[in-house]
Amino acid sequence: MFQVAKRIASGRLLAALAGTMLATALFALWFASDLGGARATLWADDVATPLAAATAAVACLRAAARHGGRMRLFWSLLTAATVCWTLAEVVWGVYALVLSEAVPSPSWADVGYLGAIPLAVTALALHPGTRASGRRRARLVFDGAVVASALLFLSWTLVLGPLWRSTDLSTLGGVVTIAYPFGDILILFFVVLAIRGMTGSERLSLWCLLAALGAMALSDSSFTYLTEVSTYSSSSANVIDAGWIAAYLGIALAALASRGGAWTPQPDRSRPSLAALTAPLLTVLLALIVVAVQINLGHRPDRAAWLMAFGLVALVMVRQALALLEFFAAPHEDTLRLSERIAEAALGEAPRPYPARVPAER
């Protein structure tokens, strides 16, 4: 019976994934081609986006009902965040569709957008996957810091740097504009931290959540850049708007993939795999590629970008040192556990139960 239920759940997840990808592709094509006219496309955009956000809110609420403890708190806070996003999208639609005026910056919609960020960060900070101790806890923090630093460097080089130099940060609108990319990077940091601390089916849910929030971060950065160069208008649909639809549906997909009672924290004594040792280096490689392309195009990185680059290299070096210490310490810890069992058997004591080893991180 359990196997049948598992297959049904897997089938539903695959169908939901296919539906999310198809819906995102269709809306992107619609927004890019203005099918049915500009006004019809705008209605499709500003109605589909809050509906997608509401779908995510309902899915997160159902996931909270399936879980208990910290996982229930996690999904409850994520429900509150998606409700804020939903209300913000509704307010945005009222400006564009009902009042037929350009959405100001800042606007009441920004209250919902920015209000969702601390709720999402708090949810991820309380996720069971962020709980660890010792060297492994430090490595997990450095994993997230490396990824977040690389994303910050890329965002600064491509979007934030030019925006920072041209935006008047003494105004509320300027602060709001800058807040979105930084908030997205903070959220992605905690998602990576949670993924590195989980195994089993719950890790799939977190990967879906990472993809969804990554799509949101990309759309936010694109929106910020296009707004700054005055090529984004709230009175017409834009292809990047499909990114927010994908993000909300991705959050709903993550909630669907989260099964009650299925989460498994990584044991503190598990040895990091080769993939775990090398994965953060990919973000550094991407950052180096961007620097090379920028220099080749004649755009030299500014002082802040160089500081971020050197900070990223330092973080990677410390992180790799911690990972190697953990890697070489694992056999010694296993030997100690075996010695304890032999001693207990020689004394006629019942061996103490040890948690089952979980396969190394992939």
Sequence and secondary structure as in RCSB ss.txt:
>XXXX:A:sequence
MFQVAKRIASGRLLAALAGTMLATALFALWFASDLGGARATLWADDVATPLAAATAAVACLRAAARHGGRMRLFW
SLLTAATVCWTLAEVVWGVYALVLSEAVPSPSWADVGYLGAIPLAVTALALHPGTRASGRRRARLVFDGAVVASA
LLFLSWTLVLGPLWRSTDLSTLGGVVTIAYPFGDILILFFVVLAIRGMTGSERLSLWCLLAALGAMALSDSSFTY
LTEVSTYSSSSANVIDAGWIAAYLGIALAALASRGGAWTPQPDRSRPSLAALTAPLLTVLLALIVVAVQINLGHR
PDRAAWLMAFGLVALVMVRQALALLEFFAAPHEDTLRLSERIAEAALGEAPRPYPARVPAER
>XXXX:A:secstr
 HHHHHHHHHHHHHHHHHHHHHHHHHHHHHHHHTTT HHHHHHHHHHHHHHHHHHHHHHHHHHHHH  HHHHHHH
HHHHHHHHHHHHHHHHHHIIIIIS S   SS HHHHHHHHHHHHHHHHHHTSGGG   HHHHHHHHHHHHHHHHH
HHHHHIIIIIHHHHHHS TTSHHHHHHHHHHHHHHHHHHHHHHHHHTEETHHHHHHHHHHHHHHHHHHHHHHHHH
HHHTT   TTS  TTHHHHHHHHHHHHHHHHH  TT  EE  TT    HHHHHHHHHHHHHHHHHHHHHHHTT  
  HHHHHHHHHHHHHHHHHHHHHHHHHHHHHHHHHHHHHHHHHHHHTT              
